Amino acid sequence: MKRLFTLLLACLLLGALSAPALADVAYMPRDNFYEKHYKECSYLSRWYWTNGPEGYVLAHKTPDSAEATPLPNGGLYYVSYLYNDRWGVVEYDKDTLEHSSRSGNASGWVDMSEMVADYDNDAFEADHRAELNSGAQAELKLEFDDVAYGYKYPGSGIVTKEFSGETYWRDPFLLSPLFTDPAGRTWGYVGYYYGKHNCWICIDDPFNDALAPDENRVEIVIRGAAAAETETPAETETPTQTEAPAPAGKTVELTPPADDATLKQAAKDNRGGKPWLVAGGAGVVVIAAAVLTKALRKNKED
């Protein structure tokens, strides 16, 4: 009996140790090609905008398939994996063609040369590497009634995470690296904290969900269209959209999307060869059957 109890206790301990690891498992797209070639794919996990020269980007059924769905320019898609450092897998709603990772929706592979990376924390850190204080860290402790807000990056004006004191009051945040914005406020990066990650908290004003964008903000806009506020949704959450004053910072322009007629023609042109092969095969069978029937009738008459 003692031996059985020891074995059960060991199993429980192993299960407890493995639980955090399960929470960190990388996202797996629902795509047949990926499932067969996952060892040849590299993890990317970034958001990208469609920006093809013809006004759309083709989402191929597989990287080497002629069958593809045109996704209009200006769409924001999560690219989880790369194949051969060129093709990215996206998931989208069959009806709206917008990003969606729900079960039963469509997936496809896009040429990454026709995609523009969203301005996210990776892009912000690349642009401001010299200004980041990587050797420093700060601590932020929440009281039970507090709510701290995580921004997409300092100066973005876009809230992507909320940290409620009801959930996170026990353990303080350790924020690093630190960044000082043009107004002199200090920001700290949340790399990972109980599933909430990849955001920045303004240490000097952590409970403010309406911090205005500043000169560090980068907007993605359609060429010729009025600048509009954009945001990147998290994989499992809907970000809080904040009101902002006149646009600050700089913009990145996308090629305008194709019109409906062009998109319909592109969809028709890229249906692939399989449906036509099936139709052709059926025609051959019908013709062969007719020839055989005629021959049998002639033999019977003779």
DRENDO-1510 file (C-alpha; in Angstrom, 1 decimal, always signed):
<recs>
REC; n; res; u; v; w
REC; 1; MET; +0.0; +0.0; +0.0 .
REC; 2; LYS; +2.8; +2.4; +0.9 .
REC; 3; ARG; +4.5; +1.6; -2.4 .
REC; 4; LEU; +1.2; +2.5; -4.3 .
REC; 5; PHE; +0.9; +5.7; -2.4 .
REC; 6; THR; +4.5; +6.7; -3.3 .
REC; 7; LEU; +3.8; +6.0; -7.0 .
REC; 8; LEU; +0.6; +8.1; -7.0 .
REC; 9; LEU; +2.4; +10.9; -5.3 .
REC; 10; ALA; +5.2; +10.8; -7.8 .
REC; 11; CYS; +2.7; +11.0; -10.7 .
REC; 12; LEU; +1.0; +14.0; -9.1 .
REC; 13; LEU; +4.3; +15.8; -8.8 .
REC; 14; LEU; +5.2; +15.1; -12.4 .
REC; 15; GLY; +1.9; +16.4; -13.5 .
REC; 16; ALA; +2.3; +19.6; -11.5 .
REC; 17; LEU; +5.8; +20.1; -13.0 .
REC; 18; SER; +4.5; +19.6; -16.6 .
REC; 19; ALA; +1.5; +22.0; -16.3 .
REC; 20; PRO; +3.5; +25.2; -16.8 .
REC; 21; ALA; +5.3; +23.6; -19.8 .
REC; 22; LEU; +1.9; +22.9; -21.5 .
REC; 23; ALA; +1.0; +26.5; -21.2 .
REC; 24; ASP; +4.0; +27.5; -23.2 .
REC; 25; VAL; +3.5; +25.1; -26.1 .
REC; 26; ALA; +3.7; +27.1; -29.4 .
REC; 27; TYR; +0.5; +27.6; -31.4 .
REC; 28; MET; -0.1; +24.9; -34.0 .
REC; 29; PRO; -2.1; +26.0; -37.2 .
REC; 30; ARG; -4.9; +23.8; -38.5 .
REC; 31; ASP; -3.3; +23.1; -41.9 .
REC; 32; ASN; -2.7; +19.7; -43.6 .
REC; 33; PHE; +0.6; +20.7; -45.3 .
REC; 34; TYR; +2.0; +22.0; -42.0 .
REC; 35; GLU; +1.1; +18.8; -40.2 .
REC; 36; LYS; +3.0; +16.8; -42.9 .
REC; 37; HIS; +6.0; +19.1; -43.1 .
REC; 38; TYR; +6.2; +20.6; -39.6 .
REC; 39; LYS; +9.8; +19.5; -39.2 .
REC; 40; GLU; +10.7; +21.7; -42.2 .
REC; 41; CYS; +9.0; +24.8; -40.8 .
REC; 42; SER; +10.3; +27.5; -38.5 .
REC; 43; TYR; +8.3; +29.2; -35.8 .
REC; 44; LEU; +7.6; +32.9; -36.5 .
REC; 45; SER; +4.6; +34.1; -34.5 .
REC; 46; ARG; +4.1; +37.6; -35.9 .
REC; 47; TRP; +1.3; +39.6; -37.5 .
REC; 48; TYR; +1.5; +40.7; -41.1 .
REC; 49; TRP; -0.4; +42.9; -43.5 .
REC; 50; THR; -1.3; +41.7; -47.1 .
REC; 51; ASN; +0.4; +44.0; -49.6 .
REC; 52; GLY; +0.6; +42.4; -53.1 .
REC; 53; PRO; +1.4; +44.5; -56.1 .
REC; 54; GLU; -1.9; +43.5; -57.8 .
REC; 55; GLY; -4.0; +44.6; -54.8 .
REC; 56; TYR; -4.1; +41.1; -53.3 .
REC; 57; VAL; -2.0; +38.2; -52.0 .
REC; 58; LEU; -2.6; +34.7; -53.0 .
REC; 59; ALA; -3.1; +32.2; -50.2 .
REC; 60; HIS; -2.0; +28.9; -51.8 .
REC; 61; LYS; -3.5; +25.6; -50.6 .
REC; 62; THR; +0.2; +24.4; -50.3 .
REC; 63; PRO; +3.4; +26.3; -51.2 .
REC; 64; ASP; +3.6; +24.4; -54.5 .
REC; 65; SER; -0.1; +24.4; -55.4 .
REC; 66; ALA; -1.7; +26.4; -58.2 .
REC; 67; GLU; -5.0; +26.5; -56.2 .
REC; 68; ALA; -5.2; +29.7; -54.2 .
REC; 69; THR; -7.5; +32.3; -52.7 .
REC; 70; PRO; -6.8; +36.0; -53.2 .
REC; 71; LEU; -6.7; +37.9; -49.9 .
REC; 72; PRO; -7.2; +41.7; -50.5 .
REC; 73; ASN; -4.5; +44.1; -49.5 .
REC; 74; GLY; -4.9; +45.7; -46.1 .
REC; 75; GLY; -5.8; +42.5; -44.2 .
REC; 76; LEU; -4.0; +41.7; -41.0 .
REC; 77; TYR; -3.0; +38.0; -40.5 .
REC; 78; TYR; -1.2; +36.0; -37.9 .
REC; 79; VAL; +1.7; +34.1; -39.5 .
REC; 80; SER; +2.6; +31.3; -37.1 .
REC; 81; TYR; +5.2; +29.3; -39.2 .
REC; 82; LEU; +7.5; +29.7; -42.2 .
REC; 83; TYR; +8.3; +27.1; -44.8 .
REC; 84; ASN; +11.6; +27.4; -46.7 .
REC; 85; ASP; +12.0; +30.9; -45.3 .
REC; 86; ARG; +9.6; +32.1; -47.9 .
REC; 87; TRP; +6.1; +30.8; -47.3 .
REC; 88; GLY; +4.0; +31.7; -44.3 .
REC; 89; VAL; +0.9; +29.9; -43.2 .
REC; 90; VAL; -2.2; +32.0; -42.4 .
REC; 91; GLU; -5.7; +31.1; -41.3 .
REC; 92; TYR; -8.8; +33.0; -42.4 .
REC; 93; ASP; -12.6; +32.9; -42.5 .
REC; 94; LYS; -13.9; +31.4; -45.7 .
REC; 95; ASP; -16.7; +34.0; -46.0 .
REC; 96; THR; -15.1; +37.2; -44.9 .
REC; 97; LEU; -11.5; +36.3; -45.8 .
REC; 98; GLU; -10.4; +38.0; -42.5 .
REC; 99; HIS; -8.0; +36.4; -40.0 .
REC; 100; SER; -9.5; +33.6; -38.0 .
REC; 101; SER; -8.1; +30.6; -36.3 .
REC; 102; ARG; -11.4; +28.9; -35.4 .
REC; 103; SER; -11.8; +25.2; -36.2 .
REC; 104; GLY; -13.3; +24.6; -39.6 .
REC; 105; ASN; -12.0; +27.7; -41.3 .
REC; 106; ALA; -9.5; +27.9; -44.2 .
REC; 107; SER; -5.7; +28.1; -44.2 .
REC; 108; GLY; -3.2; +28.9; -46.9 .
REC; 109; TRP; +0.4; +29.7; -47.7 .
REC; 110; VAL; +1.4; +33.3; -48.7 .
REC; 111; ASP; +4.6; +34.6; -50.2 .
REC; 112; MET; +6.2; +36.6; -47.5 .
REC; 113; SER; +7.7; +39.1; -50.0 .
REC; 114; GLU; +4.1; +40.4; -50.4 .
REC; 115; MET; +3.5; +40.8; -46.7 .
REC; 116; VAL; +4.4; +43.7; -44.5 .
REC; 117; ALA; +5.2; +43.1; -40.8 .
REC; 118; ASP; +3.0; +44.9; -38.4 .
REC; 119; TYR; +4.8; +47.4; -36.3 .
REC; 120; ASP; +5.0; +45.4; -33.0 .
REC; 121; ASN; +7.4; +45.1; -30.1 .
REC; 122; ASP; +10.0; +43.3; -32.3 .
REC; 123; ALA; +10.1; +46.2; -34.7 .
REC; 124; PHE; +10.1; +48.7; -31.8 .
REC; 125; GLU; +13.1; +47.1; -30.1 .
REC; 126; ALA; +15.0; +46.9; -33.4 .
REC; 127; ASP; +14.4; +50.7; -33.9 .
REC; 128; HIS; +15.3; +51.7; -30.4 .
REC; 129; ARG; +17.9; +49.1; -29.4 .
REC; 130; ALA; +20.4; +51.8; -28.3 .
REC; 131; GLU; +17.8; +53.5; -26.1 .
REC; 132; LEU; +16.8; +50.3; -24.2 .
REC; 133; ASN; +18.3; +49.9; -20.7 .
REC; 134; SER; +18.7; +46.2; -20.8 .
REC; 135; GLY; +20.6; +45.9; -17.6 .
REC; 136; ALA; +17.9; +47.6; -15.5 .
REC; 137; GLN; +14.7; +46.3; -14.1 .
REC; 138; ALA; +11.8; +47.7; -12.1 .
REC; 139; GLU; +9.2; +46.1; -9.8 .
REC; 140; LEU; +5.5; +46.8; -9.9 .
REC; 141; LYS; +3.1; +45.4; -7.3 .
REC; 142; LEU; -0.6; +45.6; -7.7 .
REC; 143; GLU; -3.1; +46.1; -4.9 .
REC; 144; PHE; -6.3; +44.1; -5.1 .
REC; 145; ASP; -8.4; +46.9; -6.7 .
REC; 146; ASP; -5.7; +47.9; -9.2 .
REC; 147; VAL; -5.8; +47.4; -13.0 .
REC; 148; ALA; -2.5; +47.9; -14.8 .
REC; 149; TYR; -2.5; +48.3; -18.6 .
REC; 150; GLY; +0.0; +46.8; -21.0 .
REC; 151; TYR; +0.6; +48.7; -24.3 .
REC; 152; LYS; +1.7; +47.3; -27.6 .
REC; 153; TYR; +4.9; +49.3; -27.3 .
REC; 154; PRO; +5.8; +52.7; -25.7 .
REC; 155; GLY; +4.2; +55.5; -27.6 .
REC; 156; SER; +1.7; +53.3; -29.5 .
REC; 157; GLY; -1.4; +54.5; -27.7 .
REC; 158; ILE; -2.8; +50.9; -28.0 .
REC; 159; VAL; -3.6; +48.8; -25.0 .
REC; 160; THR; -3.3; +45.1; -25.6 .
REC; 161; LYS; -3.2; +43.6; -22.1 .
REC; 162; GLU; -5.0; +44.2; -18.8 .
REC; 163; PHE; -3.6; +43.1; -15.4 .
REC; 164; SER; -6.2; +43.0; -12.7 .
REC; 165; GLY; -5.1; +43.2; -9.1 .
REC; 166; GLU; -7.8; +40.6; -8.2 .
REC; 167; THR; -5.7; +38.0; -10.1 .
REC; 168; TYR; -2.2; +39.4; -9.9 .
REC; 169; TRP; -1.9; +41.0; -6.4 .
REC; 170; ARG; +0.2; +38.3; -4.9 .
REC; 171; ASP; +3.3; +38.5; -7.0 .
REC; 172; PRO; +5.0; +41.7; -8.2 .
REC; 173; PHE; +6.0; +42.3; -11.8 .
REC; 174; LEU; +9.6; +42.4; -12.7 .
REC; 175; LEU; +9.9; +44.6; -15.7 .
REC; 176; SER; +12.9; +44.6; -18.0 .
REC; 177; PRO; +14.3; +46.2; -20.2 .
REC; 178; LEU; +13.3; +49.8; -19.4 .
REC; 179; PHE; +12.7; +52.6; -21.8 .
REC; 180; THR; +12.3; +56.4; -21.3 .
REC; 181; ASP; +9.8; +58.1; -23.7 .
REC; 182; PRO; +10.1; +61.6; -25.1 .
REC; 183; ALA; +7.9; +62.9; -22.2 .
REC; 184; GLY; +10.4; +61.5; -19.7 .
REC; 185; ARG; +8.2; +58.6; -18.5 .
REC; 186; THR; +9.7; +55.2; -17.8 .
REC; 187; TRP; +8.3; +52.0; -19.4 .
REC; 188; GLY; +9.0; +48.4; -18.5 .
REC; 189; TYR; +8.7; +45.4; -20.7 .
REC; 190; VAL; +6.6; +42.4; -19.7 .
REC; 191; GLY; +8.2; +39.4; -21.3 .
REC; 192; TYR; +6.0; +36.7; -19.6 .
REC; 193; TYR; +3.7; +36.9; -16.6 .
REC; 194; TYR; +1.1; +34.2; -16.1 .
REC; 195; GLY; +0.3; +34.0; -19.7 .
REC; 196; LYS; +0.3; +37.8; -20.3 .
REC; 197; HIS; +3.3; +38.8; -22.3 .
REC; 198; ASN; +4.9; +40.9; -25.0 .
REC; 199; CYS; +3.7; +44.3; -23.8 .
REC; 200; TRP; +4.9; +47.5; -22.0 .
REC; 201; ILE; +3.7; +49.1; -18.8 .
REC; 202; CYS; +4.3; +52.7; -18.1 .
REC; 203; ILE; +5.8; +52.5; -14.7 .
REC; 204; ASP; +5.1; +56.2; -13.9 .
REC; 205; ASP; +1.4; +55.8; -14.9 .
REC; 206; PRO; +0.6; +52.1; -14.9 .
REC; 207; PHE; -3.2; +52.5; -14.3 .
REC; 208; ASN; -3.9; +54.8; -17.2 .
REC; 209; ASP; -5.5; +53.1; -20.3 .
REC; 210; ALA; -5.5; +56.3; -22.4 .
REC; 211; LEU; -1.9; +57.3; -22.8 .
REC; 212; ALA; -1.7; +59.2; -26.1 .
REC; 213; PRO; +0.6; +58.1; -28.9 .
REC; 214; ASP; +3.9; +60.0; -29.4 .
REC; 215; GLU; +6.6; +60.3; -32.0 .
REC; 216; ASN; +7.6; +56.6; -31.6 .
REC; 217; ARG; +4.2; +55.5; -33.0 .
REC; 218; VAL; +4.2; +53.8; -36.4 .
REC; 219; GLU; +0.9; +53.4; -38.2 .
REC; 220; ILE; +0.1; +51.1; -41.1 .
REC; 221; VAL; -2.2; +52.8; -43.6 .
REC; 222; ILE; -3.6; +52.2; -47.1 .
REC; 223; ARG; -2.0; +54.5; -49.7 .
REC; 224; GLY; -4.2; +57.5; -50.4 .
REC; 225; ALA; -6.5; +56.8; -47.4 .
REC; 226; ALA; -6.9; +58.9; -44.4 .
REC; 227; ALA; -4.7; +57.8; -41.5 .
REC; 228; ALA; -6.7; +55.6; -39.1 .
REC; 229; GLU; -5.8; +54.0; -35.8 .
REC; 230; THR; -4.8; +50.3; -36.1 .
REC; 231; GLU; -4.1; +47.6; -33.6 .
REC; 232; THR; -2.9; +44.1; -33.5 .
REC; 233; PRO; -5.2; +41.6; -31.7 .
REC; 234; ALA; -3.6; +39.1; -29.4 .
REC; 235; GLU; -4.0; +35.4; -30.2 .
REC; 236; THR; -6.5; +34.8; -27.3 .
REC; 237; GLU; -7.7; +38.3; -26.4 .
REC; 238; THR; -9.5; +41.3; -27.8 .
REC; 239; PRO; -7.3; +44.4; -27.2 .
REC; 240; THR; -8.8; +47.5; -25.6 .
REC; 241; GLN; -9.0; +50.3; -28.3 .
REC; 242; THR; -8.1; +53.7; -26.9 .
REC; 243; GLU; -9.1; +57.1; -28.2 .
REC; 244; ALA; -6.2; +59.1; -29.5 .
REC; 245; PRO; -5.7; +62.6; -30.6 .
REC; 246; ALA; -4.3; +63.6; -34.1 .
REC; 247; PRO; -1.9; +60.9; -35.4 .
REC; 248; ALA; +1.6; +61.2; -34.1 .
REC; 249; GLY; +4.8; +59.5; -35.3 .
REC; 250; LYS; +5.2; +58.1; -38.8 .
REC; 251; THR; +3.2; +55.9; -41.2 .
REC; 252; VAL; +3.9; +53.0; -43.5 .
REC; 253; GLU; +1.7; +52.9; -46.6 .
REC; 254; LEU; +0.2; +49.8; -48.2 .
REC; 255; THR; -0.8; +49.3; -51.8 .
REC; 256; PRO; -4.6; +49.8; -52.1 .
REC; 257; PRO; -6.7; +46.6; -52.3 .
REC; 258; ALA; -8.0; +45.4; -55.7 .
REC; 259; ASP; -11.7; +46.0; -56.5 .
REC; 260; ASP; -14.3; +43.2; -56.3 .
REC; 261; ALA; -14.2; +42.4; -60.1 .
REC; 262; THR; -10.4; +41.9; -60.0 .
REC; 263; LEU; -10.6; +39.7; -56.9 .
REC; 264; LYS; -13.4; +37.6; -58.4 .
REC; 265; GLN; -11.3; +37.1; -61.6 .
REC; 266; ALA; -8.2; +36.2; -59.5 .
REC; 267; ALA; -10.2; +33.7; -57.6 .
REC; 268; LYS; -11.4; +32.2; -60.9 .
REC; 269; ASP; -7.9; +32.1; -62.4 .
REC; 270; ASN; -6.4; +30.4; -59.4 .
REC; 271; ARG; -8.9; +27.6; -58.8 .
REC; 272; GLY; -6.2; +25.0; -59.7 .
REC; 273; GLY; -6.3; +22.1; -62.1 .
REC; 274; LYS; -8.1; +19.4; -60.1 .
REC; 275; PRO; -11.7; +20.5; -60.8 .
REC; 276; TRP; -11.0; +20.6; -64.6 .
REC; 277; LEU; -9.2; +17.2; -64.5 .
REC; 278; VAL; -12.3; +15.7; -62.8 .
REC; 279; ALA; -14.6; +17.2; -65.4 .
REC; 280; GLY; -12.3; +16.1; -68.2 .
REC; 281; GLY; -12.2; +12.6; -66.9 .
REC; 282; ALA; -16.0; +12.4; -66.6 .
REC; 283; GLY; -16.2; +13.6; -70.3 .
REC; 284; VAL; -13.9; +10.8; -71.4 .
REC; 285; VAL; -16.0; +8.2; -69.6 .
REC; 286; VAL; -19.2; +9.5; -71.2 .
REC; 287; ILE; -17.7; +9.4; -74.7 .
REC; 288; ALA; -16.2; +5.9; -74.1 .
REC; 289; ALA; -19.6; +4.6; -72.9 .
REC; 290; ALA; -21.3; +6.0; -76.0 .
REC; 291; VAL; -18.8; +4.4; -78.4 .
REC; 292; LEU; -19.1; +1.1; -76.6 .
REC; 293; THR; -23.0; +1.2; -76.7 .
REC; 294; LYS; -23.0; +2.0; -80.4 .
REC; 295; ALA; -20.6; -0.9; -81.1 .
REC; 296; LEU; -22.7; -3.4; -79.1 .
REC; 297; ARG; -25.8; -2.3; -81.0 .
REC; 298; LYS; -24.1; -2.8; -84.4 .
REC; 299; ASN; -22.9; -6.3; -83.4 .
REC; 300; LYS; -26.4; -7.2; -82.3 .
REC; 301; GLU; -27.9; -6.0; -85.6 .
REC; 302; ASP; -25.3; -8.0; -87.6 .
</recs>
